[in-house]
Amino acid sequence: MEDERQEELDCIAAIFPEILVDPENPFSVSMEIPVHPTSPVKVLFPASSDGLIPTPPLSVHSDQADQLAPIPANAVESQNLSYLPSLQLRITLPQDYPEKTAPIFELSASPAWISRKALDELQGKGKEMWEEAGRSSVVYGYIDFLHQEAENAFGFATEGRNLEVPQDFKISLLDYDIKATQAAFEKETFDCGVCLDPKKGTVCHRMIDCGHVFCIQCLQDFYNNAITEGNLAAVQCLTPGCAKKRGEEQVAKGRKAKTQLSPSELIQIPLEQEVVTRYVKLKHKAELESDKNTVYCPRKWCQGAARSKKHRKPVGFEDTESDDEVDDEVDDEGTSKGYIAGADRLCICEDCSFAFCSRCFQGWHGELTTCMPRKDNGELTEEDKASLAYMNSHSTPCPTCSARAQKTHGCNHMICFKCHSHFCYLCSAWLPPANPYNHYNNKSSSCYYRLWEMEEGDGDDVGQAGGGRPLELHEDDEEEEELPEPVIEPVQIPEIVEPEEPREPLEPLQREGPLVLRINHVPAPPPPPAPEVPVRAQPNRAPRRAPGPPPNQRRVVRQRNVVAGARRLGEAEEREAMEERRAEAAQQAWVQMFVQMAMNDEEDQLESDDEEDPAAWEIPVR
């Protein structure tokens, strides 16, 4: 007779294929109980035994290299985890099971995120279930009980209860949660938000901040093109309105709006390292250009920015975007500095490490040396001065980031290409995106009713296709030598007067049906009159004289050309008028024929060849 223990274990193995049998004891099996709560579990990581939170060593590039002491733990860290490490369950069925001896259940966790006391309580639950079942087979019931408890994280996922884990297991739990989440993501199927095709999770990426899913190919194509063209504002979630909504939520919480993707997420997508490096550099450059207090190296071959605590030069893929909470012009007490101390004038270029003075832009001369500020245009060439003057005359700075814009055509409502702010091109005033045109409809505004001013563009070199700003002609630019106007003798051209023929009164229209008129009762238009040949009046000619000087000869030739041109112009106008009258008469005759045939139900007899037959134009009158 087969052992009852073996029958139960065979049934358990059929239900849970992942179960493992001990090779030394066939009645001892082991399996893992996955812990995936239905809702995230809040895990608390209290301070270590010495009251300090272990911190990694600082980078050699950090400005705080001398602060190597651990940071005291003033608060308990917390993380919301969706996956916890599985529990290891070992089941042993003794010789007298199930009549006399209860099964042996052993639970363990690695890392030990759950206390030993909680595990002992779960193990004791197995013996209680064996007693309640009347000392019968209870292995399947106990395994099912553990799976149900794992959905609630063994009671730690309930509201008001938190799971405390030692600080030493923090990295292990976070790493397990990330790997388990990615493994579950790769098993699912998603619809890409760009190409709308269903894709497996293995070829998709979920945005870290918002959770939207796109396929990797679409993200790579879009972000590579945006970074190559320098369009950093487009490196954000591709779902319409997502970045704007998250930015508004961050501003409402009193924080700076950060909607662009971090370099680390671009690496995870993944993008090439060269592309991500370019993205980090362009982002750092945009931050420097948007800060009016940035000081640049005076060396013409360098032009690098001076080192700053507010805008640190990125190292590798480090994201150095600031929160705009640090102001170099405000000291620790919060008072604005009205002067710059001697030591504060020392600037060091972050590219070439050249030390110079921020006032005179010369090599560093010490803090006790008196120097004079450098003139704005003192070191500019004539070409640079001309470019600067043109920019000041034909461009308008953005009120948010100070990036200059030049209008080529259209209205004066502008959108900044860098920060996408709405502003007025005439007065550089910020405009609300919801209703930017109210600025031009407000009578108290200086730009009232000036929306389309300078529609052709601002500058002499813009609007070539659609017409630029009209050039002003000065008196010096006019023709230097005025040519004498030729004296043209008047030529009398007789006017053609068309005789008006008296029209007979029309008979009343006869109606044979609704909205059907007897078109044949309308008389045809009179034939066009024959054109009269204009008689050119003979001007009184003077007696022939001997050949005179060349100017007189040119005047006679010019007069003859004018008379001949006037005659040809009159003949061309007559021919054009005759052609128009003939075309109008032919069109009216064709309409009469078609309506008459439609009234007689004979329109199917009209063929395209009949249009060329003169007999087809004769319409019988009934």
Salt bridges, closest charged atoms under 4 A:
ASP3 OD2 - ARG5 NH2 2.91
ASP22 OD2 - ARG90 NH2 2.69
GLU77 OE1 - LYS170 NZ 2.43
ASP120 OD1 - ARG116 NE 3.22
GLU128 OE1 - LYS125 NZ 3.97
GLU131 OE1 - ARG135 NE 3.84
ASP175 OD2 - LYS179 NZ 3.26
ASP209 OD2 - ARG246 NH1 3.79
GLU265 OE2 - HIS205 NE2 3.30
GLU287 OE1 - HIS311 ND1 3.71
GLU289 OE1 - LYS418 NZ 3.29
ASP291 OD2 - LYS310 NZ 3.98
ASP291 OD2 - HIS311 NE2 3.15
GLU318 OE2 - ARG312 NH2 3.08
ASP319 OD1 - LYS283 NZ 3.54
GLU321 OE2 - LYS256 NZ 3.93
GLU321 OE1 - LYS283 NZ 3.23
ASP323 OD1 - LYS258 NZ 2.70
ASP324 OD2 - LYS256 NZ 3.64
ASP344 OD2 - LYS337 NZ 3.93
GLU350 OE2 - HIS284 NE2 3.35
ASP351 OD1 - LYS313 NZ 2.96
GLU379 OE1 - ARG374 NH1 3.35
GLU453 OE1 - ARG450 NE 2.78
ASP458 OD1 - HIS394 ND1 2.99
ASP458 OD1 - ARG469 NH2 2.57
GLU498 OE2 - ARG581 NH1 3.44
GLU507 OE1 - HIS521 ND1 3.94
GLU512 OE2 - ARG518 NH1 2.61
GLU579 OE2 - ARG582 NH1 3.83
